[in-house]
Amino acid sequence: MGAEEKTAFLRLLGLAKRAGRAELGEEGTGMAAAAGKARLILTASDAAANSVRRAAQFAEGRRTIVLSVPFSKAELGEACGRACCAMLAITESGLALSAAVKLADCCPGRYDGAVEALRTKDTRIRQRRGKKRPRS
């Protein structure tokens, strides 16, 4: 994994947080998933097994993708302005797709399925947004 790809991914997470499109921690991620807003849930490589299991439970039945990223809790936390972060949810489809693409650049072949699934979701969401509802 190159330093440039790693930096690009972590900067994207910081951007998502500053834009209000990322929910951090177990509570924030759970609330975003329960509200149907989580598009992508990321877990740190050194997250506890219980945290990884909880992330999978949050995504269960909601068609949300959960990915384990090759970054530590400290690295994810630093990117988002915290001391550490074991899990986070990205709530905007375009940012979720960009994050998956940057992960695929870091680790070729590992995240290709997630990229395709998020690309399909993002296309559908953008098409729905483009259609205007008839006024009553």
N, C-alpha and C positions, 0 to 999 in steps of 0.2 A: 504494500500500500504506500503510495507516494505521499509526501508531505503536502503537496498542492491539493490533491483530492481530499485528503483529511481536513485541511483548512477550509476548503470550499464547503464541505458538508457541515462542519461546525458553524461556519458563518451563516449558512442558511437556517440552521436552528435558532441562532441568535436573532436573525431577521424575523423569523416566524414568531418568536416570543415578543419582540418589540412591537410587532404589528397586531398582537393580540390574537394570533392564530395558532397558538400552542398552549396547551394546559400541562403543567408540570406536576409530578408526584402522583402518588396513588389516588389521593382524593380528587384532584383536578382531572386526571385521566378518567377515573370512574364516572365523574359527573358528565364529562363530555361524551363518553360512550353511552351512558344512560339516556342522554338527551338526543342521541342519534347524530351528533356533530363530529365525532372522531372519524377521520378518514384513514389515519395511519397511527398505530401505536408502536413506539420504539422502546426497547428495553436495553439497558447497558449490559455489556459482556460480563461484568462482575456483579450483576444484580442477584439478590438471593433467590433461591428456587421458589419461595413463596411469592415473591414479587412477580416473577415470570408467570407463575400459575394464575395470579390475580389478573394480570394483563390479558391472558388468554380468556379468562372468565368474562372480563369486560367486553371483549370482542365477540364472544359467543352469541350466535343468533343475530348479529347486527351487520354482518358482511364487512367488518372492519379487519384490516390486515394488521397482523402483529409481526414485527421483525426484531430480531436480536441484532444489535449493531456491534461492530468491533471496536467500541470505545468504552472506556471505564465510566463509572458514575461521576468521578471527578472531572473528566473531560466533558461529559454532557452538561454537568452542572456549571462549569466554567463558561461554556458557550452560551448558557441561558441566564447567567448572572446569579448563580447560586453556588453553594459550596459543593453540593453533589446532587445528582438526579438519577434515580434508578429507572424511571419510566416517564414517558411524556407522550401526549397525543397531539397530532397536527390536525387542525380542524378545517383547513381549506384544501380543496382537492388539487389545485395547481401546485401549491407548496408541497403537498404530500407526494405528488408525482415527481417534482424536482428533487426532493430528498431521496426518493427511491432511485432515481437516475444517478445521483451523485454517489449513492452507496454502490450501485452497480459498477460505476467507474472505479471505485476503491477496490472492490472484490469481484472481478469479472466472473460471470456465470452463477454467482450465489443468489443474486436478487432479481434475475431476469423475469421470473414468473410474477413477482410482485410488481415490477415495472409495467408489464403488460396488463395486469389486472387494474392497476391504478390509471393507466392510460385510457382504458376502456371506460372506467367510471368517470374520469374527468371529461371525456368526450360527451358522454351522456348528460352529465350535469350542465355542461356548456350549451348543449343543444336545447335542454329544457329551459335554461335561462333566456335563450334567444327567442323563444316563443312567447308572444304576448297573449295575455288572457283577454277575451272579449269583455268589454265594459257592459255593465247592465244598465 
